[in-house]
Amino acid sequence: MNQAAETVIRQTLEASDQGRIHFGQVIQHLTSAGVESYAVDYRGGRIAYYMPSGETLALPLEVPDKQIAPEFSAVGIKNAIAGAQRGEVMYPEFKRLSQESGCIGYTVWLTGKHVTYYGRKGEMHIERFPV
């Protein structure tokens, strides 16, 4: 992975984790760096970024110090997403809300323009990017 792309990825994660940028800005930055998709693993505390070339960058992810709810709530996930889309919920709070909704992680498909959220039992919620 070239150094410029890695720098954008690292800076974007830091800004997002600090609640300084919203999801739309994350998408813009990562797309400009050539990222194809990224996967967030709350249980493992890591995030992996995937490039079209097959290169991968795995980084640690700060996660709330709480247990992930045992039951998956698509309604809870949708509410957290809606708050983020309105700019009312930044990433630190989104992580907490999604974990309270039983989300163990998610994959953002930048080229596919959607996010797939996962529960402990294989449940999924797919959210398309707003137009």
A tleap script that builds the chain and sets N, CA, C and O, in Angstrom:
source leaprc.protein.ff14SB
mol = sequence {
  NMET ASN GLN ALA ALA GLU THR VAL ILE ARG
  GLN THR LEU GLU ALA SER ASP GLN GLY ARG
  ILE HIE PHE GLY GLN VAL ILE GLN HIE LEU
  THR SER ALA GLY VAL GLU SER TYR ALA VAL
  ASP TYR ARG GLY GLY ARG ILE ALA TYR TYR
  MET PRO SER GLY GLU THR LEU ALA LEU PRO
  LEU GLU VAL PRO ASP LYS GLN ILE ALA PRO
  GLU PHE SER ALA VAL GLY ILE LYS ASN ALA
  ILE ALA GLY ALA GLN ARG GLY GLU VAL MET
  TYR PRO GLU PHE LYS ARG LEU SER GLN GLU
  SER GLY CYS ILE GLY TYR THR VAL TRP LEU
  THR GLY LYS HIE VAL THR TYR TYR GLY ARG
  LYS GLY GLU MET HIE ILE GLU ARG PHE PRO
  CVAL
}
set mol.1.N position { 0.866 -1.173 0.000 }
set mol.1.CA position { 0.000 0.000 0.000 }
set mol.1.C position { 0.906 1.228 0.000 }
set mol.1.O position { 1.893 1.290 0.732 }
set mol.2.N position { 0.554 2.191 -0.826 }
set mol.2.CA position { 1.410 3.373 -0.864 }
set mol.2.C position { 1.230 4.203 0.409 }
set mol.2.O position { 0.192 4.155 1.069 }
set mol.3.N position { 2.262 4.952 0.722 }
set mol.3.CA position { 2.303 5.712 1.972 }
set mol.3.C position { 1.202 6.763 2.038 }
set mol.3.O position { 0.642 6.998 3.109 }
set mol.4.N position { 0.883 7.400 0.914 }
set mol.4.CA position { -0.157 8.444 0.908 }
set mol.4.C position { -1.512 7.864 1.291 }
set mol.4.O position { -2.239 8.460 2.086 }
set mol.5.N position { -1.857 6.706 0.733 }
set mol.5.CA position { -3.132 6.061 1.051 }
set mol.5.C position { -3.172 5.652 2.523 }
set mol.5.O position { -4.179 5.852 3.202 }
set mol.6.N position { -2.078 5.083 3.006 }
set mol.6.CA position { -2.036 4.666 4.415 }
set mol.6.C position { -2.183 5.871 5.346 }
set mol.6.O position { -2.853 5.782 6.375 }
set mol.7.N position { -1.567 6.979 4.994 }
set mol.7.CA position { -1.670 8.189 5.812 }
set mol.7.C position { -3.112 8.680 5.864 }
set mol.7.O position { -3.604 9.038 6.933 }
set mol.8.N position { -3.796 8.700 4.716 }
set mol.8.CA position { -5.202 9.125 4.683 }
set mol.8.C position { -6.054 8.204 5.548 }
set mol.8.O position { -6.905 8.677 6.302 }
set mol.9.N position { -5.839 6.912 5.448 }
set mol.9.CA position { -6.610 5.941 6.228 }
set mol.9.C position { -6.405 6.184 7.728 }
set mol.9.O position { -7.372 6.267 8.486 }
set mol.10.N position { -5.163 6.293 8.141 }
set mol.10.CA position { -4.855 6.490 9.571 }
set mol.10.C position { -5.436 7.812 10.093 }
set mol.10.O position { -6.008 7.850 11.183 }
set mol.11.N position { -5.290 8.880 9.326 }
set mol.11.CA position { -5.817 10.180 9.746 }
set mol.11.C position { -7.345 10.171 9.793 }
set mol.11.O position { -7.947 10.785 10.674 }
set mol.12.N position { -7.959 9.482 8.856 }
set mol.12.CA position { -9.420 9.400 8.826 }
set mol.12.C position { -9.943 8.630 10.032 }
set mol.12.O position { -10.913 9.052 10.662 }
set mol.13.N position { -9.315 7.512 10.357 }
set mol.13.CA position { -9.730 6.743 11.526 }
set mol.13.C position { -9.568 7.572 12.804 }
set mol.13.O position { -10.454 7.575 13.659 }
set mol.14.N position { -8.456 8.261 12.932 }
set mol.14.CA position { -8.227 9.081 14.124 }
set mol.14.C position { -9.295 10.172 14.256 }
set mol.14.O position { -9.859 10.363 15.333 }
set mol.15.N position { -9.567 10.881 13.164 }
set mol.15.CA position { -10.562 11.963 13.201 }
set mol.15.C position { -11.952 11.414 13.503 }
set mol.15.O position { -12.710 12.028 14.253 }
set mol.16.N position { -12.291 10.269 12.927 }
set mol.16.CA position { -13.593 9.652 13.162 }
set mol.16.C position { -13.714 9.197 14.606 }
set mol.16.O position { -14.730 9.445 15.256 }
set mol.17.N position { -12.680 8.529 15.111 }
set mol.17.CA position { -12.685 8.051 16.503 }
set mol.17.C position { -12.797 9.198 17.504 }
set mol.17.O position { -13.323 9.017 18.602 }
set mol.18.N position { -12.313 10.356 17.134 }
set mol.18.CA position { -12.387 11.522 18.008 }
set mol.18.C position { -13.675 12.319 17.808 }
set mol.18.O position { -13.899 13.325 18.482 }
set mol.19.N position { -14.526 11.865 16.874 }
set mol.19.CA position { -15.788 12.547 16.639 }
set mol.19.C position { -15.643 13.873 15.912 }
set mol.19.O position { -16.508 14.742 16.025 }
set mol.20.N position { -14.543 14.040 15.156 }
set mol.20.CA position { -14.306 15.299 14.452 }
set mol.20.C position { -14.872 15.319 13.038 }
set mol.20.O position { -15.064 16.389 12.460 }
set mol.21.N position { -15.140 14.138 12.476 }
set mol.21.CA position { -15.717 14.068 11.128 }
set mol.21.C position { -16.887 13.098 11.136 }
set mol.21.O position { -16.936 12.183 11.958 }
set mol.22.N position { -17.825 13.298 10.224 }
set mol.22.CA position { -18.993 12.430 10.145 }
set mol.22.C position { -18.791 11.355 9.076 }
set mol.22.O position { -17.815 11.383 8.326 }
set mol.23.N position { -19.720 10.420 9.020 }
set mol.23.CA position { -19.598 9.256 8.140 }
set mol.23.C position { -19.406 9.654 6.680 }
set mol.23.O position { -18.600 9.041 5.980 }
set mol.24.N position { -20.124 10.657 6.212 }
set mol.24.CA position { -19.979 11.091 4.822 }
set mol.24.C position { -18.558 11.531 4.509 }
set mol.24.O position { -18.047 11.267 3.421 }
set mol.25.N position { -17.927 12.194 5.451 }
set mol.25.CA position { -16.544 12.619 5.263 }
set mol.25.C position { -15.595 11.420 5.285 }
set mol.25.O position { -14.615 11.389 4.540 }
set mol.26.N position { -15.883 10.441 6.131 }
set mol.26.CA position { -15.078 9.213 6.156 }
set mol.26.C position { -15.112 8.563 4.776 }
set mol.26.O position { -14.075 8.181 4.233 }
set mol.27.N position { -16.308 8.444 4.220 }
set mol.27.CA position { -16.468 7.826 2.900 }
set mol.27.C position { -15.674 8.604 1.847 }
set mol.27.O position { -14.979 8.006 1.026 }
set mol.28.N position { -15.778 9.917 1.871 }
set mol.28.CA position { -15.048 10.751 0.899 }
set mol.28.C position { -13.542 10.541 1.010 }
set mol.28.O position { -12.867 10.340 0.001 }
set mol.29.N position { -13.015 10.587 2.231 }
set mol.29.CA position { -11.570 10.437 2.426 }
set mol.29.C position { -11.081 9.058 1.977 }
set mol.29.O position { -10.087 8.944 1.259 }
set mol.30.N position { -11.789 8.017 2.407 }
set mol.30.CA position { -11.336 6.663 2.075 }
set mol.30.C position { -11.475 6.369 0.589 }
set mol.30.O position { -10.626 5.691 0.008 }
set mol.31.N position { -12.532 6.870 -0.028 }
set mol.31.CA position { -12.695 6.683 -1.474 }
set mol.31.C position { -11.554 7.367 -2.221 }
set mol.31.O position { -11.007 6.812 -3.174 }
set mol.32.N position { -11.195 8.582 -1.781 }
set mol.32.CA position { -10.102 9.307 -2.441 }
set mol.32.C position { -8.765 8.571 -2.288 }
set mol.32.O position { -7.876 8.714 -3.127 }
set mol.33.N position { -8.627 7.787 -1.219 }
set mol.33.CA position { -7.400 7.016 -0.987 }
set mol.33.C position { -7.405 5.689 -1.745 }
set mol.33.O position { -6.405 4.971 -1.749 }
set mol.34.N position { -8.537 5.362 -2.388 }
set mol.34.CA position { -8.615 4.123 -3.164 }
set mol.34.C position { -9.106 2.919 -2.399 }
set mol.34.O position { -9.032 1.800 -2.908 }
set mol.35.N position { -9.613 3.113 -1.175 }
set mol.35.CA position { -10.109 1.992 -0.371 }
set mol.35.C position { -11.368 1.428 -1.027 }
set mol.35.O position { -12.263 2.178 -1.416 }
set mol.36.N position { -11.430 0.106 -1.145 }
set mol.36.CA position { -12.568 -0.576 -1.751 }
set mol.36.C position { -13.642 -0.900 -0.712 }
set mol.36.O position { -14.838 -0.755 -0.969 }
set mol.37.N position { -13.194 -1.340 0.461 }
set mol.37.CA position { -14.111 -1.666 1.549 }
set mol.37.C position { -13.320 -1.684 2.847 }
set mol.37.O position { -12.089 -1.710 2.851 }
set mol.38.N position { -14.074 -1.670 3.964 }
set mol.38.CA position { -13.414 -1.856 5.254 }
set mol.38.C position { -14.360 -2.594 6.185 }
set mol.38.O position { -15.581 -2.478 6.087 }
set mol.39.N position { -13.754 -3.363 7.098 }
set mol.39.CA position { -14.528 -4.194 8.014 }
set mol.39.C position { -14.163 -3.847 9.453 }
set mol.39.O position { -12.990 -3.830 9.829 }
set mol.40.N position { -15.196 -3.571 10.248 }
set mol.40.CA position { -15.044 -3.232 11.655 }
set mol.40.C position { -15.411 -4.452 12.485 }
set mol.40.O position { -16.480 -5.033 12.304 }
set mol.41.N position { -14.530 -4.836 13.390 }
set mol.41.CA position { -14.751 -5.982 14.277 }
set mol.41.C position { -14.751 -5.468 15.711 }
set mol.41.O position { -13.690 -5.271 16.304 }
set mol.42.N position { -15.935 -5.252 16.266 }
set mol.42.CA position { -16.034 -4.757 17.636 }
set mol.42.C position { -15.461 -5.750 18.635 }
set mol.42.O position { -14.784 -5.349 19.582 }
set mol.43.N position { -15.720 -7.041 18.439 }
set mol.43.CA position { -15.257 -8.035 19.405 }
set mol.43.C position { -13.741 -8.135 19.429 }
set mol.43.O position { -13.143 -8.339 20.486 }
set mol.44.N position { -13.116 -7.992 18.260 }
set mol.44.CA position { -11.659 -8.077 18.178 }
set mol.44.C position { -10.957 -6.742 18.359 }
set mol.44.O position { -9.735 -6.691 18.500 }
set mol.45.N position { -11.738 -5.648 18.354 }
set mol.45.CA position { -11.151 -4.325 18.510 }
set mol.45.C position { -10.218 -3.947 17.376 }
set mol.45.O position { -9.132 -3.409 17.594 }
set mol.46.N position { -10.663 -4.240 16.151 }
set mol.46.CA position { -9.812 -3.908 15.002 }
set mol.46.C position { -10.673 -3.534 13.793 }
set mol.46.O position { -11.870 -3.816 13.731 }
set mol.47.N position { -10.011 -2.894 12.851 }
set mol.47.CA position { -10.646 -2.490 11.608 }
set mol.47.C position { -9.658 -2.792 10.486 }
set mol.47.O position { -8.470 -2.490 10.597 }
set mol.48.N position { -10.154 -3.384 9.412 }
set mol.48.CA position { -9.295 -3.744 8.282 }
set mol.48.C position { -9.784 -3.023 7.034 }
set mol.48.O position { -10.975 -3.017 6.723 }
set mol.49.N position { -8.844 -2.421 6.334 }
set mol.49.CA position { -9.126 -1.677 5.105 }
set mol.49.C position { -8.606 -2.495 3.926 }
set mol.49.O position { -7.499 -3.031 3.968 }
set mol.50.N position { -9.419 -2.583 2.878 }
set mol.50.CA position { -9.078 -3.415 1.725 }
set mol.50.C position { -8.978 -2.565 0.465 }
set mol.50.O position { -9.852 -1.753 0.162 }
set mol.51.N position { -7.886 -2.779 -0.257 }
set mol.51.CA position { -7.649 -2.073 -1.510 }
set mol.51.C position { -7.974 -3.014 -2.680 }
set mol.51.O position { -7.928 -4.233 -2.518 }
set mol.52.N position { -8.298 -2.463 -3.843 }
set mol.52.CA position { -8.593 -3.311 -5.001 }
set mol.52.C position { -7.432 -4.235 -5.390 }
set mol.52.O position { -7.654 -5.292 -5.980 }
set mol.53.N position { -6.204 -3.843 -5.064 }
set mol.53.CA position { -5.017 -4.634 -5.397 }
set mol.53.C position { -4.876 -5.877 -4.526 }
set mol.53.O position { -4.054 -6.748 -4.808 }
set mol.54.N position { -5.691 -5.958 -3.451 }
set mol.54.CA position { -5.569 -7.066 -2.514 }
set mol.54.C position { -4.791 -6.687 -1.263 }
set mol.54.O position { -4.732 -7.464 -0.311 }
set mol.55.N position { -4.200 -5.514 -1.257 }
set mol.55.CA position { -3.485 -5.063 -0.065 }
set mol.55.C position { -4.480 -4.753 1.051 }
set mol.55.O position { -5.598 -4.301 0.803 }
set mol.56.N position { -4.046 -5.007 2.284 }
set mol.56.CA position { -4.890 -4.807 3.453 }
set mol.56.C position { -4.102 -4.067 4.524 }
set mol.56.O position { -2.905 -4.291 4.707 }
set mol.57.N position { -4.797 -3.184 5.226 }
set mol.57.CA position { -4.213 -2.504 6.377 }
set mol.57.C position { -5.135 -2.750 7.560 }
set mol.57.O position { -6.297 -2.343 7.536 }
set mol.58.N position { -4.623 -3.417 8.604 }
set mol.58.CA position { -5.404 -3.680 9.814 }
set mol.58.C position { -4.906 -2.763 10.920 }
set mol.58.O position { -3.704 -2.661 11.166 }
set mol.59.N position { -5.852 -2.094 11.589 }
set mol.59.CA position { -5.518 -1.162 12.659 }
set mol.59.C position { -6.361 -1.461 13.898 }
set mol.59.O position { -7.465 -1.995 13.786 }
set mol.60.N position { -5.840 -1.119 15.082 }
set mol.60.CA position { -6.655 -1.281 16.290 }
set mol.60.C position { -7.805 -0.269 16.289 }
set mol.60.O position { -7.679 0.829 15.746 }
set mol.61.N position { -8.913 -0.650 16.897 }
set mol.61.CA position { -10.093 0.202 16.977 }
set mol.61.C position { -10.492 0.353 18.431 }
set mol.61.O position { -10.635 -0.634 19.153 }
set mol.62.N position { -10.670 1.591 18.854 }
set mol.62.CA position { -11.167 1.836 20.205 }
set mol.62.C position { -12.631 1.451 20.259 }
set mol.62.O position { -13.430 1.900 19.436 }
set mol.63.N position { -12.985 0.617 21.230 }
set mol.63.CA position { -14.385 0.216 21.398 }
set mol.63.C position { -14.826 0.531 22.816 }
set mol.63.O position { -14.020 0.487 23.746 }
set mol.64.N position { -16.102 0.847 22.986 }
set mol.64.CA position { -16.597 1.132 24.341 }
set mol.64.C position { -16.342 -0.045 25.274 }
set mol.64.O position { -16.344 -1.202 24.853 }
set mol.65.N position { -16.126 0.267 26.529 }
set mol.65.CA position { -15.840 -0.761 27.529 }
set mol.65.C position { -17.152 -1.311 28.095 }
set mol.65.O position { -17.406 -1.243 29.298 }
set mol.66.N position { -17.971 -1.853 27.203 }
set mol.66.CA position { -19.258 -2.440 27.588 }
set mol.66.C position { -19.447 -3.720 26.801 }
set mol.66.O position { -18.845 -3.909 25.744 }
set mol.67.N position { -20.277 -4.585 27.320 }
set mol.67.CA position { -20.618 -5.805 26.597 }
set mol.67.C position { -21.540 -5.478 25.428 }
set mol.67.O position { -22.399 -4.602 25.531 }
set mol.68.N position { -21.358 -6.177 24.332 }
set mol.68.CA position { -22.273 -6.060 23.198 }
set mol.68.C position { -23.550 -6.797 23.579 }
set mol.68.O position { -23.506 -7.915 24.092 }
set mol.69.N position { -24.684 -6.158 23.324 }
set mol.69.CA position { -25.973 -6.786 23.664 }
set mol.69.C position { -26.086 -8.148 22.984 }
set mol.69.O position { -25.627 -8.311 21.854 }
set mol.70.N position { -26.687 -9.123 23.655 }
set mol.70.CA position { -26.783 -10.465 23.087 }
set mol.70.C position { -27.769 -10.579 21.924 }
set mol.70.O position { -27.620 -11.453 21.070 }
set mol.71.N position { -28.756 -9.718 21.887 }
set mol.71.CA position { -29.768 -9.791 20.823 }
set mol.71.C position { -29.583 -8.652 19.831 }
set mol.71.O position { -29.326 -7.512 20.217 }
set mol.72.N position { -29.717 -8.973 18.563 }
set mol.72.CA position { -29.555 -7.993 17.490 }
set mol.72.C position { -30.862 -7.241 17.276 }
set mol.72.O position { -31.923 -7.851 17.143 }
set mol.73.N position { -30.781 -5.922 17.243 }
set mol.73.CA position { -31.949 -5.083 17.016 }
set mol.73.C position { -31.741 -4.252 15.753 }
set mol.73.O position { -31.020 -3.254 15.775 }
set mol.74.N position { -32.371 -4.662 14.652 }
set mol.74.CA position { -32.280 -3.889 13.411 }
set mol.74.C position { -32.848 -2.497 13.611 }
set mol.74.O position { -32.353 -1.534 13.025 }
set mol.75.N position { -33.886 -2.381 14.438 }
set mol.75.CA position { -34.475 -1.066 14.720 }
set mol.75.C position { -33.450 -0.179 15.417 }
set mol.75.O position { -33.310 0.994 15.072 }
set mol.76.N position { -32.739 -0.725 16.385 }
set mol.76.CA position { -31.702 0.039 17.085 }
set mol.76.C position { -30.599 0.488 16.146 }
set mol.76.O position { -30.136 1.627 16.221 }
set mol.77.N position { -30.180 -0.399 15.268 }
set mol.77.CA position { -29.148 -0.065 14.273 }
set mol.77.C position { -29.666 1.050 13.362 }
set mol.77.O position { -28.961 2.026 13.107 }
set mol.78.N position { -30.893 0.902 12.878 }
set mol.78.CA position { -31.469 1.920 11.982 }
set mol.78.C position { -31.547 3.276 12.668 }
set mol.78.O position { -31.289 4.300 12.035 }
set mol.79.N position { -31.898 3.304 13.955 }
set mol.79.CA position { -31.964 4.566 14.689 }
set mol.79.C position { -30.577 5.205 14.817 }
set mol.79.O position { -30.435 6.419 14.669 }
set mol.80.N position { -29.566 4.392 15.091 }
set mol.80.CA position { -28.200 4.912 15.194 }
set mol.80.C position { -27.740 5.465 13.839 }
set mol.80.O position { -27.113 6.522 13.772 }
set mol.81.N position { -28.057 4.745 12.775 }
set mol.81.CA position { -27.704 5.184 11.424 }
set mol.81.C position { -28.393 6.502 11.093 }
set mol.81.O position { -27.766 7.424 10.573 }
set mol.82.N position { -29.682 6.586 11.396 }
set mol.82.CA position { -30.442 7.810 11.109 }
set mol.82.C position { -29.839 8.999 11.847 }
set mol.82.O position { -29.732 10.087 11.282 }
set mol.83.N position { -29.446 8.802 13.101 }
set mol.83.CA position { -28.808 9.878 13.858 }
set mol.83.C position { -27.488 10.301 13.233 }
set mol.83.O position { -27.171 11.489 13.174 }
set mol.84.N position { -26.730 9.331 12.773 }
set mol.84.CA position { -25.455 9.644 12.115 }
set mol.84.C position { -25.693 10.387 10.805 }
set mol.84.O position { -24.973 11.336 10.491 }
set mol.85.N position { -26.701 9.961 10.034 }
set mol.85.CA position { -26.998 10.618 8.763 }
set mol.85.C position { -27.456 12.058 8.970 }
set mol.85.O position { -27.217 12.910 8.115 }
set mol.86.N position { -28.108 12.337 10.088 }
set mol.86.CA position { -28.540 13.704 10.403 }
set mol.86.C position { -27.410 14.535 11.006 }
set mol.86.O position { -27.573 15.735 11.228 }
set mol.87.N position { -26.275 13.909 11.271 }
set mol.87.CA position { -25.155 14.619 11.872 }
set mol.87.C position { -25.277 14.781 13.367 }
set mol.87.O position { -24.522 15.546 13.966 }
set mol.88.N position { -26.215 14.076 13.990 }
set mol.88.CA position { -26.434 14.170 15.433 }
set mol.88.C position { -25.610 13.144 16.208 }
set mol.88.O position { -25.350 13.331 17.396 }
set mol.89.N position { -25.204 12.082 15.556 }
set mol.89.CA position { -24.462 10.996 16.194 }
set mol.89.C position { -23.112 10.860 15.486 }
set mol.89.O position { -23.047 10.538 14.300 }
set mol.90.N position { -22.046 11.111 16.233 }
set mol.90.CA position { -20.702 10.937 15.683 }
set mol.90.C position { -20.205 9.539 16.062 }
set mol.90.O position { -20.854 8.829 16.831 }
set mol.91.N position { -19.060 9.155 15.520 }
set mol.91.CA position { -18.622 7.769 15.622 }
set mol.91.C position { -18.490 7.226 17.037 }
set mol.91.O position { -18.917 6.097 17.279 }
set mol.92.N position { -17.923 7.964 17.984 }
set mol.92.CA position { -17.841 7.367 19.330 }
set mol.92.C position { -19.218 6.946 19.863 }
set mol.92.O position { -19.352 5.868 20.442 }
set mol.93.N position { -20.223 7.777 19.675 }
set mol.93.CA position { -21.568 7.434 20.130 }
set mol.93.C position { -22.180 6.348 19.258 }
set mol.93.O position { -22.905 5.488 19.758 }
set mol.94.N position { -21.894 6.378 17.949 }
set mol.94.CA position { -22.425 5.355 17.055 }
set mol.94.C position { -21.944 3.968 17.470 }
set mol.94.O position { -22.715 3.008 17.457 }
set mol.95.N position { -20.678 3.867 17.836 }
set mol.95.CA position { -20.158 2.561 18.277 }
set mol.95.C position { -20.939 2.066 19.486 }
set mol.95.O position { -21.338 0.903 19.546 }
set mol.96.N position { -21.153 2.952 20.444 }
set mol.96.CA position { -21.891 2.566 21.648 }
set mol.96.C position { -23.322 2.156 21.299 }
set mol.96.O position { -23.788 1.109 21.748 }
set mol.97.N position { -24.021 2.962 20.508 }
set mol.97.CA position { -25.418 2.667 20.157 }
set mol.97.C position { -25.541 1.372 19.357 }
set mol.97.O position { -26.452 0.577 19.591 }
set mol.98.N position { -24.636 1.167 18.426 }
set mol.98.CA position { -24.729 -0.050 17.614 }
set mol.98.C position { -24.421 -1.290 18.451 }
set mol.98.O position { -25.036 -2.336 18.242 }
set mol.99.N position { -23.487 -1.197 19.387 }
set mol.99.CA position { -23.197 -2.331 20.254 }
set mol.99.C position { -24.364 -2.606 21.205 }
set mol.99.O position { -24.672 -3.761 21.501 }
set mol.100.N position { -25.007 -1.542 21.679 }
set mol.100.CA position { -26.204 -1.731 22.502 }
set mol.100.C position { -27.321 -2.389 21.711 }
set mol.100.O position { -28.240 -2.968 22.290 }
set mol.101.N position { -27.244 -2.300 20.382 }
set mol.101.CA position { -28.239 -2.924 19.494 }
set mol.101.C position { -27.807 -4.314 19.056 }
set mol.101.O position { -28.417 -4.900 18.161 }
set mol.102.N position { -26.755 -4.850 19.679 }
set mol.102.CA position { -26.323 -6.213 19.392 }
set mol.102.C position { -25.457 -6.354 18.158 }
set mol.102.O position { -25.290 -7.464 17.653 }
set mol.103.N position { -24.902 -5.263 17.660 }
set mol.103.CA position { -24.038 -5.313 16.476 }
set mol.103.C position { -22.627 -5.705 16.906 }
set mol.103.O position { -22.034 -5.065 17.775 }
set mol.104.N position { -22.095 -6.764 16.291 }
set mol.104.CA position { -20.736 -7.209 16.601 }
set mol.104.C position { -19.710 -6.620 15.642 }
set mol.104.O position { -18.504 -6.712 15.873 }
set mol.105.N position { -20.197 -6.017 14.571 }
set mol.105.CA position { -19.314 -5.428 13.576 }
set mol.105.C position { -20.066 -5.174 12.289 }
set mol.105.O position { -21.254 -5.473 12.167 }
set mol.106.N position { -19.358 -4.623 11.344 }
set mol.106.CA position { -19.998 -4.309 10.061 }
set mol.106.C position { -18.940 -4.156 8.981 }
set mol.106.O position { -17.760 -3.951 9.265 }
set mol.107.N position { -19.388 -4.258 7.737 }
set mol.107.CA position { -18.524 -4.054 6.585 }
set mol.107.C position { -19.099 -2.919 5.754 }
set mol.107.O position { -20.283 -2.912 5.417 }
set mol.108.N position { -18.235 -1.958 5.430 }
set mol.108.CA position { -18.624 -0.848 4.573 }
set mol.108.C position { -18.101 -1.154 3.172 }
set mol.108.O position { -16.893 -1.259 2.959 }
set mol.109.N position { -19.008 -1.292 2.239 }
set mol.109.CA position { -18.687 -1.600 0.849 }
set mol.109.C position { -18.706 -0.280 0.074 }
set mol.109.O position { -19.740 0.116 -0.464 }
set mol.110.N position { -17.545 0.401 0.020 }
set mol.110.CA position { -17.482 1.712 -0.623 }
set mol.110.C position { -17.888 1.627 -2.095 }
set mol.110.O position { -18.659 2.457 -2.578 }
set mol.111.N position { -17.371 0.627 -2.804 }
set mol.111.CA position { -17.698 0.516 -4.223 }
set mol.111.C position { -19.131 0.031 -4.429 }
set mol.111.O position { -19.737 0.317 -5.462 }
set mol.112.N position { -19.674 -0.695 -3.463 }
set mol.112.CA position { -21.055 -1.173 -3.551 }
set mol.112.C position { -22.064 -0.222 -2.942 }
set mol.112.O position { -23.272 -0.405 -3.090 }
set mol.113.N position { -21.561 0.805 -2.250 }
set mol.113.CA position { -22.385 1.863 -1.666 }
set mol.113.C position { -23.422 1.352 -0.664 }
set mol.113.O position { -24.586 1.751 -0.685 }
set mol.114.N position { -22.964 0.460 0.209 }
set mol.114.CA position { -23.825 0.020 1.304 }
set mol.114.C position { -22.984 -0.519 2.465 }
set mol.114.O position { -21.787 -0.772 2.329 }
set mol.115.N position { -23.648 -0.682 3.600 }
set mol.115.CA position { -23.012 -1.216 4.802 }
set mol.115.C position { -23.820 -2.421 5.260 }
set mol.115.O position { -25.050 -2.384 5.268 }
set mol.116.N position { -23.129 -3.482 5.639 }
set mol.116.CA position { -23.777 -4.672 6.184 }
set mol.116.C position { -23.401 -4.772 7.661 }
set mol.116.O position { -22.221 -4.877 7.998 }
set mol.117.N position { -24.407 -4.738 8.544 }
set mol.117.CA position { -24.223 -4.837 9.993 }
set mol.117.C position { -24.537 -6.258 10.414 }
set mol.117.O position { -25.468 -6.871 9.891 }
set mol.118.N position { -23.759 -6.793 11.368 }
set mol.118.CA position { -23.886 -8.195 11.778 }
set mol.118.C position { -24.229 -8.344 13.258 }
set mol.118.O position { -23.765 -7.574 14.099 }
set mol.119.N position { -25.054 -9.353 13.556 }
set mol.119.CA position { -25.352 -9.744 14.929 }
set mol.119.C position { -24.649 -11.033 15.282 }
set mol.119.O position { -24.042 -11.669 14.420 }
set mol.120.N position { -24.724 -11.424 16.535 }
set mol.120.CA position { -24.033 -12.619 17.046 }
set mol.120.C position { -24.478 -13.934 16.407 }
set mol.120.O position { -23.709 -14.893 16.351 }
set mol.121.N position { -25.695 -13.972 15.935 }
set mol.121.CA position { -26.243 -15.219 15.387 }
set mol.121.C position { -26.298 -15.195 13.862 }
set mol.121.O position { -26.998 -15.997 13.243 }
set mol.122.N position { -25.560 -14.276 13.270 }
set mol.122.CA position { -25.543 -14.177 11.815 }
set mol.122.C position { -26.600 -13.253 11.246 }
set mol.122.O position { -26.762 -13.161 10.030 }
set mol.123.N position { -27.321 -12.565 12.126 }
set mol.123.CA position { -28.314 -11.612 11.638 }
set mol.123.C position { -27.582 -10.510 10.870 }
set mol.123.O position { -26.414 -10.218 11.123 }
set mol.124.N position { -28.306 -9.912 9.927 }
set mol.124.CA position { -27.718 -8.833 9.145 }
set mol.124.C position { -28.745 -7.746 8.882 }
set mol.124.O position { -29.945 -7.995 8.761 }
set mol.125.N position { -28.234 -6.557 8.800 }
set mol.125.CA position { -29.036 -5.427 8.309 }
set mol.125.C position { -28.189 -4.730 7.253 }
set mol.125.O position { -27.031 -4.394 7.501 }
set mol.126.N position { -28.763 -4.517 6.086 }
set mol.126.CA position { -28.050 -3.827 5.003 }
set mol.126.C position { -28.637 -2.433 4.864 }
set mol.126.O position { -29.849 -2.250 4.743 }
set mol.127.N position { -27.744 -1.461 4.883 }
set mol.127.CA position { -28.138 -0.060 4.746 }
set mol.127.C position { -27.446 0.534 3.530 }
set mol.127.O position { -26.217 0.595 3.476 }
set mol.128.N position { -28.230 0.970 2.561 }
set mol.128.CA position { -27.684 1.605 1.358 }
set mol.128.C position { -27.265 3.036 1.689 }
set mol.128.O position { -27.873 3.686 2.539 }
set mol.129.N position { -26.223 3.522 1.013 }
set mol.129.CA position { -25.795 4.898 1.203 }
set mol.129.C position { -26.916 5.824 0.750 }
set mol.129.O position { -27.593 5.536 -0.237 }
set mol.130.N position { -27.121 6.927 1.456 }
set mol.130.CA position { -28.131 7.900 1.001 }
set mol.130.C position { -27.715 8.478 -0.343 }
set mol.130.O position { -26.529 8.637 -0.632 }
set mol.131.N position { -28.688 8.778 -1.134 }
set mol.131.CA position { -28.392 9.312 -2.480 }
set mol.131.C position { -28.107 10.794 -2.398 }
set mol.131.O position { -27.837 11.428 -3.418 }
savepdb mol mol.pdb
quit
